[in-house]
Amino acid sequence: MRSSISRHVFTNRQAFLLVCCLLFATFLATSSTTPSHQANASILAAPSPTAKTRAALPTATIAPPPVAEDGHYSNPDLGISLDYPNSWIAQPGEEETTLTYLVSPSDDPVVAVIFYSPMPTDSTTEDVAKQLRDEIVAEDTGVDNISDRAMKVKSGQEGWMSEFSSENPDGGPRHFVMLSAPFGGRLFSVVTFGSKSQIDDNRKAIRDMMSSVTLSSSGLYGIPRDQAFVLAGGESNNPRAYDPATGGGNNLIFSGLVMLNRKLEVVPDLAESWEISPDGIIYTFHLRKDARFHNGRQVTAQDVIYSWERAADPKLASDSVLTYLGDIRGINERNAGESEHISGLKAINDQTLQVTIDASKPYFLMKLTYGTSSIVNRENVESGPEWYRTPVGTGPYKLIRWEPLKMQLYERNDDFYSRPPAIRFVIIELFKGQGIRLYENDEVDITGVSLFDVERVRDPGEPLRKELVEGVSMCTDKVSFDLAQPPFDDLKVREAFSLAIDRQRYLDVVQRGIGVPAHGLYPPALPGYKHGQKSPDFDPALAKQRLSESRYGSADKLPPIIFTAGGFGSDTGAALSALVDMWRTTLGVNIEIENIEPDNYLDEIYAGRHGQLFFSGWCADYPDPENFADALFHSKAQQNEGHYSNPTLDALLEKARIERDVTKRIDMYQQAEQIIIADVPAIFLNHDLAFTLVKPRIKGYVFSPIDIPIERYLSIQK
């Protein structure tokens, strides 16, 4: 921790040598006939000749940025404020941790610097303050420590006051008065310096300034911390990631007719109720009369029809619309460009929608919980290609501010048709750093735990252990074969590649031993999962035999094989390296790696622009085995990117779709899994375990193996 303080102080020591002359020059400049803020405004207003026109981002500001004016400095994000003489000039700091400079109006000014640094948990304020003082005068001579004493700041925290003088080789004699006080894991310091005579002349002003220091609960972007749910995240350069029809949507902004609750039950959302015809084919949804878009317009049945017909528009090229809405009559014709409308959708009136599906299917409502079914605002979508930057949804939150590479700010939709969420703001910190480090610094409220940190947080002696929530996710990691490309059109080659993979070793090396080796398609906790299910185990001898039995006969007669992955340049992660090494060691096969920029990876996979091998893991969108077997391996499934086809499997899956007896359905899907395992259209690697840290102040969180709109259920304990 000492090195962090030293680095910060070293930077400020250089500022101390320059700040007197630089800030005094600034002070003189501000007294000219053209006010500096007007000059800066004119510069900022000048358009860049190379700037590209793009949609404006939402820029709402909850509170003004930290300012020092009229004798008062306040930074609500950090929770520090103080008063200073009205005649002093304030200038912002050049670095994040240097908050502001204050300069007295004199030819020989006094300068005050307000900054902060990490506060070591195992040190006293006195120790750290003295270390800070020693760093400031480390290169000086004639150092005289005049006084050191404890001092409480206005808000009651115990601080440390020091006064000292020194002779700087470059700057001459300097006299310092310094106050440091800890709060919220930080050490806040106010250092005043100048000539001895000027310090004496301004001693009362300095004393009053030090005494006015107030440290309180910090906020974020002007928002009190107890009103914001803060997460770490990222953003995409691919617009399709933000469109519900192509990227699954954002359940803060968008919503659909139904949703999954914390028990993974289908419950009303935009639709307050529905009826199903006796034959199970016609669904009549009754929309909430108080359901409105963020702009206040009422949601109607026509909005649902528009949203789903748009999702099925072949020009949009959605990779998921047939997976989740494909049971509706007429949607295939719409998606094929053969019709402008979906025949199975009918608006009875503004608040009543009739949906006709192609057969009675017990899982249909569950499919409507996925983001592809979300309702969008026509005026918003048709406002321009970058409509997603200012989305107008129906969800519990509105996106009110978006700073690329920095943050996204959502505010509660107080007109939300259901009960508005308890937490007023949601903040997504973009690319800010490693989740667990942010969590330990109290910068985020919830974070996933990487495999590298699981052992530590699971340790009974680790303080974070009591904040850990863990469970089995409904995910299966797998590698898909493209059966349309040789050599994987040959079953024997696929068997050889699968038998060459040591799943337990893969789990130990890549997953640090965390997870469950996958011996089938279905993950644990999914209905239809069969304990003890066995796919062929790792068997190097049998793998070589299967390759020899193929029409290629040996590794040297195989065509070049390309593995497509999401990445940059020639980078290969641990998972890909482990697989390639096993195939090389057991079969003597060399694999060429092709990386695709991650933002565009899925688009390229679904467009068929990939090698014969690629990663294609799958997590449940709803708790039904149809979401795995049928969605991924039916020959006409939109997600069947490996071109696998088996008429026997297709017939079984089509029969299971309409089977109403739960026991019979599950048995059918278990039979389907056995067929898939035998045909080896993919290598099932492992099922994941999920680890999440949740701050004790966040109430209402429950682990869910499927993505649900959890923010609707959360509150913050003040």
N, C-alpha and C positions, 0 to 999 in steps of 0.2 A: 504493500500500500504506500510505502514511503516513496517509491519511484514515481507513482502517479502524482503525488503532491509536488515532488521536485520538478517534474516536467511542467506542471502548470505554473509554478512560481518562476521557473526559468523564463518562460514566455513573458510573464508579467514584469520580470526584472528588466528585460529589454524595453518593454513599454515604459517603465519608469524613467529610463535614460532619455527617451524621446518625447514623452507625452507633454512635458512642460512647454517646449518650444512649439510642437505641432498644434496642441490645443490652444495655446495662446494666439498662434497665428490664425486658427479658426475663429477664435473669439473676435479678433480684430476684423476678420473678413465679414462676420455677421453684422458689423455696424456700418457696412457700406450701403449705398442707396438702393441696391437691389437685394431684397431679403433672400437668404440662401434657399429657403423652402420653395420660393417661386422659381428660382433658377433650376433647382432639381426637378420641379414639376415639369418645366418646359423640356428638359432633357428626356424625362420619362415619357412624355407625350409624343415625342418625335417617332414616327413609324420607322421600323427597320426595313430597308429596301429588299431584304431577302426573306422577310417573315412570310410564312404561309398562312392563308386564311383557314381557320378551323373553328369548330363549334366552341362556344364559350363554356367553361366549366362553372359549376355552382361555386360561389365564393362567399357565402354568408359568414359573417364574423360575429361570434357570440359576444365578445368583449373586445375593446380596442387593444392593440398590441401594447406591450410594456412601454411606458413613456416616463420621462423625467421632466416635469414642467410645473410651473407655478409653485416651486419649492417642495414638491412631493414626488418621490419615485415609488412606483408600484409594479411588481411583477407577479400577477396572480398565478401564473403557471408554476412558479417556483415558491410562492408563498412568502415573499419578502417585500417589505415596504419601509420607507424612512422619510423624514423631512430634512430639508437642507435650506440654506439661506436663499431667499428669492432672487438675490442679485447674482448668484452663481450660475454659470453656464453648464448645461448638460450636453454630453455627447455619447452616443451609443458605443458599446464595446465592439472591438473588431472580431472577437471570438465568442463562441457559444457560452463559455464559462465566465467571460468578462462581461458583466451586465451593463455597466455604464461608467463614464468618467464625469466628475463634477469639478469645475474650475472656478476659482475666485477671480473677480475682475480686477486684475492688478498687473503692473509690469513685472512683478515678482510673485506669481500666483501660488496659491495652495491648490494642490490637486488631490482629489479623493477618487479612489478606484474601488468599485464594488464588484466582487467576484465570488465564486464558490468553487469548492473542490470536494472530492469524496471524503467522508468522515470515517476513518477506520473504526471498526466496532470494538477493537481491543485497546484503544488509546483514550486518554483523557483530553478534554479541550485544552487544558494547560500545555500538555505535551505537544499536541499538534500545533498549537499557536506558536510555541517557542521554536518548533522546527521550521515553521513558516517564516518566522522572523529571521532565523539563521540563514535560510535560503535567500531571502531578500538582500541581505548584506554580505553574502558569501564572498564576493569579489572586492568588498570594500576594506578600507583600513580605518584605524582609529574608532572602532565600534564601541559605543557607550550605551549599555543597557540601563536606562534611567529608572524605569519602574515596571513592575508586573503585578497585576492584581486581578482577582475575580470581579466580574461585574454582570449584573442581570440586565438583559435588554427589556424593552417596554412590555413585550409579550410574556415575560417571565422566565425565559430560558437563561441558564447560567452560561455566561460568556467569559472571555479572557481579554483584558486590556493591557497593551504594552506600549511603552514609549521608549524610543531609542534613536540614536543619531549615528552617523558614519561619514566617512570621507570617501567619495567615489572617484576612482582615477579619471573617469571621463566627465562626470557631472559635478564634481566639487562636493562641498558639504551638503548633507541632507538631514532633515529631522523628520521623524515618523511618529504618528500616533495610530495604533492599529487595534481594532476590535474584531474578535472572531467568536462566533456562536454556532453551535450545531443544531440541526433540525432536519428530520426526515432523511437521514443518511447522508446529509451534506454538511459541510462546514462553510458558513457564510462569513465573509470577511469584508470589512471596510477599512481601507488603509489610506490615511491622509499623509501627505509629505510636502515638503517645501523648505524654505530657509527657516532657521530657528526664529528669527524675528517675526516672520509672517505666521508661523504656527502660533507664537505667543499672541500676536494681534488677533488671531481668529480662534483662540482657545475656547471661548464660550460657544461660538458657533459649532465648533467641532464636537464639544461635549454635548451640546443639545442634539446634534445629528446622531451621535452614537447612542444617546439615550432614547431616541425615537425609533430605533430599529424594532420592527415587529415581524415575527416569524409565525406563520399560520399554515393551516392545511393547504397544500399546493393544489392547483388545478391543472388543466391541460387545454390549451387554446382558449383560455378565458372561461373554462367550464370547471366548476367545483368538482373535485375528484369523486365525491360521493354521489354525483349525478351522471357519471359516465362509466360505461362498460367498455374497457379498452382491450383490444386484441392486436396481435402482430399479424401482418399479412403481406401480400404482394399485389402486383397488377400485371395485366397482360397487354401486349401490343396488338393482339388480335381482337378486333371488334366483335367477332363471333362469340367470344368468351362471355360477353356481357348481355347478349341477346337470349332471353329465355328459350326461344325456339331452337337455338343452335348450341347454347352453352349451359343449359340447365337453370339459368336465372339466378336471382339473388332473393332469398326469402325474407330479407329485410324490406325490400322495395316491392316485390311482386307477390301475388298470391293467386290461388286457383279455387276451384269450386269446393274441393275437399282437401284435407291435410291429415298427416299422421300426428297423433299426440304422443306424449311421453311413454305411453304403453304400447305404441305402434298400432293403435287402433285408428281406423278411418273415421274422422269426425267432420262436422260441417265447417266450412270456411266461408267463401263468398256465397255459397248455397246454404240456406238455413235448413233446408229439408229436401227430400226427394222420395219419389215412389218408383218401384220397379214393377213392370208388368208381370203377370203370372208366368209367362214363358221366358222371363229373364232377358228380354231383348230390348225393351223400350224403357229408358230412364227419363223421368221427368223431374227436372231440378227447379226449385223455387229460390230465386235470388233474394238476398236480403234487400229490403227497401232502403236501408241506411248505408248500403255499400257504395262508396264513392272513390273516384280517383283522387290523387293528391291535389289536383286542381279544383276539386269540388264537384265535378260532374258525376252524376249517378251512373253506376255500372248497370248495363242492360244485357239482355240475352244476345242482342246484336253484337255487343263487344266480345262475348265469348266466341260467337261464330267467326267474327273477323279475326280474332287471335288464332284460332285453330286453322282456319283456311289460309291465313298467312303462313303459319308454321309448315303447312303442307305444300305451299307454293314451290314448284320445282326450281324457280329462280333463286330461292333462299337456300336450297340444297341442305336442308337440315339432316343431320346424321342420326337423329333420335326420334323424329316425329312418327315414323311408322312403328317404332318399338313401343311407344307409349300411347299413341292415338290410333294405331293401325286397326283396331277392332271396330272402329266406327264405319258404318256403311258409306261408301263413296270416297273414302279418303285416299285409297290407292289410285283411283281415277284422277283425283285432284293432284296427287303427287306426281303422277305420270304426265300431267299436262293435258289430259283428255277432258277435263271439266274445270269450269271456273269456280264451282262450288262443291261442298261436301253434302251429298244427298241425305245423309243420316242426321243432319242438324236442322232443327226447325225452331224458330222463335214463335211460341204460342202467343206471347205478349211481351212487353218490355221486361217483365220479371220472371218469365217462365220459359225454360229451354227444354226441348225434347231431343233426346239423343238416342238414335237407333243403332245398335251394334249388329254384327253379322251372325252372332250365335250367343246363346246364353253362356256367360263366362264369369265364374265366381270371383275372379280377381280384377275385374274391370275397374271398379272404383279405386282400388289400390294404385293402379297405373296413373290415375288422374292426380295423385299426390305429387308426382314428379314435376320438375320445373318447366318442362316442355309445355305443360297444360296451363301455365300461368297466363293471366289476362293482361294484355297490353293496351295502351291508349292509342287509338288510331291517329289522332292529331299529333301526338308526340312522335310516333314511329315515322310518320310521313313528313315530319318537319325537316328531314335531311339525313344523310348517311351517318352522321355522328350523333343521332338522337339519344343514344345510350349514355352520353355524357351528362345529360340533364333529364334523367328518366322520370316519367310520371306514372307511377304504379298505383296499386291498391293496398300495399302492404302496411305493416305496423310502423315503419320508419320512412322518412324522406331523406334522400341524399341532398344535403344543403351545402357541402363544401368538399372540393376535391383538389388537392395539390399533388400533381404527379410526382411519384417517387418519395412522397412525404406522408400524406395522410388522406383519409376519407372520413368525413364527419356526417353522421346520420342523426336526425332529430325525430323524436317521437311524433307520430301522426295522431294528434289529439282527436281527430275526427274518424279514427279507425272504427270500423263497423263492429268489431268485436271489442272486448275490453282492452283499452290502450295499455301497452306494456308499462310496467312500473318504473323502468329506467328511462330517463328522458333522452339520453344521448348514447350512441354507440360510436366509438372511434376506432378506426383501423389504422394502425401505424405501419406504413409501407416501407419494407426493406430496412427496418431499423436495426436489426441484429438478430442474434440467436435467441429463440423464444425463452429458454430457461434462464438465460442471463437477464433478460428484460423482466422476467417474472421475479427473480431474486432481488432485483432493484426496485420492485414494486411499480414497474412501468406498464405492465399488462396484468389483467385479472385472471386469465385462463391461458394455458399453453399446452400443446402436446409435448411429450417427452421423447427425445430421440433415443435410439437404441444405445448410444454411447453413455447416456445418463440414467438409464433405467436401473442399473444395479445400485447406483448411489441413492436414488430417491426411494428405492424399496428397502434400503437398510433401516432396521428398526431404530437405530441411533441417529438417523438423519432427521433434522427438524421438519423437512419438507414431507416426510413420510405421511404425516397426518392429513396433508392436503392433497394426497394422491388418490385419484379415482382410476380404476383399471377395469377392463372387461375384454370380452372377445368380440372383435369386429366381424361383420358378415362379409368378409373379403376373401378372395382367392387370387393369389399371385400366380401368373402363368405366362408361358411363352407359347405363342401361336405359330403353327406351320401354315404357310400358304400352299394349299394342296393343288392350286392351279399352276404352280411352278415346280419343275423338277429340282431336286430329287424327291421332294416330299409328296409327290403324287403316288409314291410307292410306300405302302403300309410298312414294309419291312424296314425301310430307312427311318421312318418315324419311330418305330419300335426301338430301333438301335439307338437313336438319339435320346429317347426317353430312358432306356435302360442304362445309359451311360451317366445319368445324373444321380449322384448320391445326395438325396434330399436332406438327410440329417447333417451331412458335412456342409451342404449349402447353407442350411439354417445356422450352423455353428459359425461359419466364416462370415457370411453376409449379414445375418440377423443377430449375431452375437448370442446364438442359442435361444433367442426369444421368439416364440411363435409355435405353430403346430405344423409338422410336415404334412403336405397335402397328398392324400392317396385317392382323391376323387375331386369332383367338381364342387360339391356343396360345402360351404363352410360350417363349422359348428354353430349352433344356435339357430340355423335356418331350418324350418320344417322340411323334412326329407333327408336331413343329414343322418347318415348311418354310421354309428361307431363301429370301428373294425373294418370299414370298407377298405379294400386293398386293390391298388393298381400294382402292376409289376414293380418290384423293388429294384434297387441298384444291383446290377449283375453284369460286370464287365465282360465275362466270357460269353454270356448270352447276347449281349449287345454286339459283340464282334460277329457272332454267328448269324444274327439277324441281318447285319450289313452284308455278310457274304452270301446270304440267301436272296438278297435283293437283286434286281436286274442289273445293278451296277457292279456287284461282286466285291468291290474293295474301295477304300477311301480315295485312292489315286485316280479312280475312274468317275468319281462324282463331279458334277459341274461345279463351277465357282459358287460358293454359298455366301450370301450377304445377310447380316443381322442388322436390322434397322432399329435404332434407339433414339430417344430424345436426349440431345446433348449438343455440345459445341466442339468443333474441330475434331481432333483425334482423341478426345477425352473418353475414357471408359471407366464406369463405376465398378464397385466391388461385385455387384450382382452379375454384370455382363462378363467381367474378367473371370469370375469363378466358373461360369457356364462354359465359356470358350476354352478354358484350361481343361475342364473335364472331358469335353469332346475331343480335344487334341490328344490328351493323355490316353484315353480309352480307345478311341476310334482312329486316331491319326489324322483327323480332319482339321484343316485350317479354315478359319472363319474370317471374312472381311467385315469390318465394322463400318456402318454408315450412320452418321449422326444427323438428326434433323433438329432444327431450332425448336426448343420445347413448346413455345407458343403456338407453333403450327404442326406439331407432331400428329395429333389426332386427325386434323384435316387431311394430312398426307396419307395416313394409314387408311382412312375411309375412302379416299380417292383412289386407292390401289397403287399408290406410288411408294413402294417399299420392297424390301428384299424378301427372301423366303422365310425368314425368321423375324419375329418382333415381339416386344413385350405387350401384353394385353390383359393386365389384371382387371378384375371386376369386383365391385362391391354392391351389395343388395340395395335396390332403390325402394323395395317393399318386401315384406317377409313372406315370400312365396317362391317355391322352387321353379315356377314358370319363368321367373325373372332371370334365372341362370340357364336352365336347359333349353327352353324354347327361345328366349331372347338372344342366345348366343349361338346355338347349334342347329336350329331348324334351317333347312337349306335356303329358305326365303327370308330369313331373319336379317334385318338391317344391320345388326351388329356382328353378323357372321362374316367377318372380314377375311377369314382364312379359306373361304370357298368350300367348306366341308358340306357334304351331302350324303345322306343315307335314307332311302325311301322308307325303310322299316322304322327308323327313328322318327321321321316326319309323321308317319301314320299314328304312332304311339303318342306323340306330343299333341297332335290334333285331336285325338280322342281324350287326352287328359284335360285339354282346354275346357271342355264342356261337361266333364264329370262333376256332379254335385256332391257325391259321397266323398267326404274328406279322406277316409281311410283308403279308398280305391285310388283317389288322385295321388296320394303320397306314394302308394305302391307303384303306380305308373311312372312317376318321376324317378323313383329308385331304379326301376328297370331301364329308364332312359339313360340314367347315369352310367349303368353297366355297359350299355351299347357305346356310349361316348368314350369311356375308358378303353374299351377294346379297340376302337377305331383310331385312337391317339391323334385327334386333330390338334391337340395342344399338350404341353407338358405342365401339369399342375405341380407347383413348387411348394407353396406354404400358405397357411392361413394366419392372418396377423392378430396380434394382441394390441390393444390400444391403452395408452397411458396418458392421463391428463392431470395437470395440476390446476386446482381451483382455489382461489383466495377465500378464506373463511367468511369474508364480508359478502360474498356472492351467494345468495340464497335461491333455492329452487332448481339448482342444477342436478340433473340425473344423467348418468351415462346412457347413451343410445348407440346401438351398433349401426343405425341408419340415420342419415342426416335429417333432422327435423328442425322446425323453426323455434329453437330452444330459447331465443331471446324473449319470446312472448311470455315465458314462464319465470323469468329471473327478476330478482330485486336486489338492492344493495342495502345491507344493514349499516345504518349510520352510527 
